[in-house]
Amino acid sequence: MHEQRRFLLAAAIAAPTVWTGRTLASSPTREKAVFATNWKAQAAHGGFYQALVDGTYDKFGLAVELRQGGPQVNNRPLLPAGRIDFLMTGNLLHSFDNVKQGVPAAPVALIAKDGQFTWWQWLKVRHGFRDEALRPYNFNLGPFLANPRAIQQGYSVAEPIYVKKQGGFEPVVHLLADHGFSTYSTLIETRADTVARRPEFVQRFVDASILGWVNYLYGDRKAANALMLKENPEMTEEEIEASVALMKRQGIVDSGEALGRGIGAMNSARVREFFDSMVRAGLYKAGEVDLTKVADTRFVNRKVGLEEKRRLGGR
């Protein structure tokens, strides 16, 4: 049938990979923290907007400014330049490159052009894809909808909703994670000097963000949705709620190790395993990246938010 002939290659969104740690009491002063996201406001950013509107950041002594990303916005250079404090990034490949190139940034928690040189290379080695099949991605579903044999990249909690709305059918979604692409995704990075000099600042931002995600997924998210709709008028309440339903069904934010260790759980073994797979794919040479500098796990897995989740009736 028409629906069965169309496929959407969806890059899996893992839990926002963040540091966790002890919950701190309210601070008498509020420190400014600028956090730049990877796209326009949407459900995949919901936990951060939740922490902003429900006062969680404020309780942790933070005056947080959320800056949207988008197709014409490149927030990445702003982090090493000191113009933002935290950056929502793609996956561990960016982190490997930071270490390899000496960029002073590090994740502190958890086919566009970059995809062509990252997971596309892995697809070629692991699953036999060929470069001649590539077509440019212009952030438009038109070419995909017009060609019943097309495959398109996308986020698993966004593009399927848009395809159904614009094309009138349910796309077939293949999560890269289900086929061996085991990276953490949607990482939060900060500068290395911020980690070294202001660890409590980082800790407060991360803990508050985790609690924001718990409350967004399992509590009342109406105010957070309203702010995102104001920030991104192209979005609708229906689309946001459909994305939240997909996040829950697919275990995008809260699944696996996060169920026992809290949202944002990560471990060094998984980082190493993914790097080794990228070596086999030819993206890196063995030993050229100091994996001890890729992600600092000293503050993760502290079960932040689990009590709040139980109180809200989360699974």
DABELHU-V844026 format. One record per residue. N is the residue number from 1. RES is the residue in one small letter. OMEGA is omega in whole degrees, 0 to 359 (none if undefined). NEAR is the number of other C-alpha atoms within 8 Angstrom. Layout:
# DABELHU-V844026
N;RES;OMEGA;NEAR / N;RES;OMEGA;NEAR
This chain:
# DABELHU-V844026
1;m;181;4 / 2;h;183;6 / 3;e;186;9 / 4;q;183;8 / 5;r;183;8 / 6;r;182;12 / 7;f;176;13 / 8;l;176;14 / 9;l;186;12 / 10;a;175;14 / 11;a;183;11 / 12;a;175;11 / 13;i;177;10 / 14;a;178;11 / 15;a;173;13 / 16;p;191;13 / 17;t;190;18 / 18;v;174;16 / 19;w;171;16 / 20;t;180;18 / 21;g;184;12 / 22;r;178;7 / 23;t;184;7 / 24;l;176;6 / 25;a;180;6 / 26;s;179;8 / 27;s;179;8 / 28;p;177;5 / 29;t;181;6 / 30;r;178;10 / 31;e;179;7 / 32;k;177;8 / 33;a;180;12 / 34;v;182;11 / 35;f;180;13 / 36;a;180;13 / 37;t;185;14 / 38;n;181;12 / 39;w;176;9 / 40;k;184;10 / 41;a;181;11 / 42;q;184;11 / 43;a;179;10 / 44;a;176;9 / 45;h;191;9 / 46;g;183;13 / 47;g;180;16 / 48;f;176;10 / 49;y;177;14 / 50;q;180;15 / 51;a;179;15 / 52;l;188;13 / 53;v;183;10 / 54;d;175;7 / 55;g;181;8 / 56;t;178;12 / 57;y;180;14 / 58;d;179;11 / 59;k;179;10 / 60;f;176;14 / 61;g;184;13 / 62;l;171;14 / 63;a;189;10 / 64;v;172;10 / 65;e;177;8 / 66;l;178;9 / 67;r;181;8 / 68;q;168;10 / 69;g;179;13 / 70;g;184;9 / 71;p;181;6 / 72;q;183;5 / 73;v;177;6 / 74;n;182;7 / 75;n;187;11 / 76;r;181;8 / 77;p;183;7 / 78;l;181;9 / 79;l;179;15 / 80;p;178;11 / 81;a;177;7 / 82;g;182;7 / 83;r;172;7 / 84;i;182;12 / 85;d;181;11 / 86;f;182;13 / 87;l;175;15 / 88;m;187;12 / 89;t;186;13 / 90;g;185;10 / 91;n;185;11 / 92;l;178;11 / 93;l;176;8 / 94;h;180;9 / 95;s;177;12 / 96;f;181;11 / 97;d;177;8 / 98;n;181;13 / 99;v;182;13 / 100;k;184;10 / 101;q;178;6 / 102;g;177;6 / 103;v;185;8 / 104;p;178;10 / 105;a;182;11 / 106;a;174;14 / 107;p;179;15 / 108;v;176;14 / 109;a;164;18 / 110;l;none;17 / 111;i;168;11 / 112;a;188;8 / 113;k;181;7 / 114;d;178;7 / 115;g;180;9 / 116;q;183;10 / 117;f;180;8 / 118;t;186;10 / 119;w;176;9 / 120;w;178;11 / 121;q;177;12 / 122;w;178;11 / 123;l;179;10 / 124;k;183;10 / 125;v;187;9 / 126;r;188;7 / 127;h;172;7 / 128;g;176;7 / 129;f;183;9 / 130;r;182;7 / 131;d;182;5 / 132;e;178;4 / 133;a;183;6 / 134;l;171;6 / 135;r;181;4 / 136;p;179;6 / 137;y;186;8 / 138;n;178;5 / 139;f;182;5 / 140;n;181;6 / 141;l;185;7 / 142;g;181;6 / 143;p;179;8 / 144;f;181;10 / 145;l;183;9 / 146;a;185;6 / 147;n;182;7 / 148;p;179;9 / 149;r;185;7 / 150;a;171;10 / 151;i;181;9 / 152;q;174;10 / 153;q;176;9 / 154;g;173;11 / 155;y;187;11 / 156;s;179;13 / 157;v;181;12 / 158;a;185;9 / 159;e;178;10 / 160;p;179;13 / 161;i;180;11 / 162;y;179;9 / 163;v;180;14 / 164;k;181;11 / 165;k;184;8 / 166;q;184;6 / 167;g;178;8 / 168;g;178;7 / 169;f;178;8 / 170;e;179;8 / 171;p;173;12 / 172;v;185;9 / 173;v;175;10 / 174;h;178;9 / 175;l;178;11 / 176;l;181;11 / 177;a;180;10 / 178;d;182;7 / 179;h;172;6 / 180;g;179;6 / 181;f;197;9 / 182;s;181;7 / 183;t;162;10 / 184;y;182;13 / 185;s;183;15 / 186;t;179;14 / 187;l;172;17 / 188;i;180;15 / 189;e;169;13 / 190;t;181;14 / 191;r;180;13 / 192;a;181;9 / 193;d;175;8 / 194;t;178;10 / 195;v;184;10 / 196;a;188;7 / 197;r;185;6 / 198;r;183;9 / 199;p;180;9 / 200;e;176;6 / 201;f;178;7 / 202;v;182;10 / 203;q;181;12 / 204;r;179;13 / 205;f;183;12 / 206;v;180;12 / 207;d;180;14 / 208;a;179;12 / 209;s;178;12 / 210;i;178;15 / 211;l;176;14 / 212;g;179;15 / 213;w;178;14 / 214;v;182;14 / 215;n;178;15 / 216;y;183;13 / 217;l;190;10 / 218;y;181;10 / 219;g;180;8 / 220;d;183;7 / 221;r;184;10 / 222;k;183;6 / 223;a;178;10 / 224;a;178;13 / 225;n;181;13 / 226;a;179;8 / 227;l;178;10 / 228;m;177;12 / 229;l;176;13 / 230;k;180;7 / 231;e;184;8 / 232;n;183;10 / 233;p;179;7 / 234;e;180;5 / 235;m;175;9 / 236;t;177;8 / 237;e;180;8 / 238;e;180;6 / 239;e;179;9 / 240;i;182;12 / 241;e;176;9 / 242;a;178;10 / 243;s;178;13 / 244;v;178;12 / 245;a;178;8 / 246;l;178;10 / 247;m;180;11 / 248;k;183;11 / 249;r;181;7 / 250;q;182;6 / 251;g;186;8 / 252;i;184;12 / 253;v;190;12 / 254;d;179;11 / 255;s;176;8 / 256;g;181;6 / 257;e;181;9 / 258;a;182;12 / 259;l;180;9 / 260;g;185;8 / 261;r;181;12 / 262;g;179;16 / 263;i;181;18 / 264;g;182;17 / 265;a;174;16 / 266;m;180;13 / 267;n;184;7 / 268;s;181;8 / 269;a;179;6 / 270;r;177;10 / 271;v;180;12 / 272;r;180;9 / 273;e;180;8 / 274;f;178;11 / 275;f;179;8 / 276;d;178;9 / 277;s;177;8 / 278;m;173;11 / 279;v;179;11 / 280;r;179;7 / 281;a;177;11 / 282;g;180;8 / 283;l;180;9 / 284;y;174;8 / 285;k;180;7 / 286;a;176;7 / 287;g;185;5 / 288;e;178;7 / 289;v;177;8 / 290;d;187;9 / 291;l;178;9 / 292;t;180;6 / 293;k;184;8 / 294;v;181;12 / 295;a;179;12 / 296;d;184;10 / 297;t;183;11 / 298;r;185;4 / 299;f;182;10 / 300;v;169;13 / 301;n;182;14 / 302;r;175;10 / 303;k;176;11 / 304;v;176;16 / 305;g;183;11 / 306;l;179;10 / 307;e;178;7 / 308;e;179;10 / 309;k;178;13 / 310;r;179;9 / 311;r;181;7 / 312;l;178;9 / 313;g;177;7 / 314;g;183;7 / 315;r;none;4
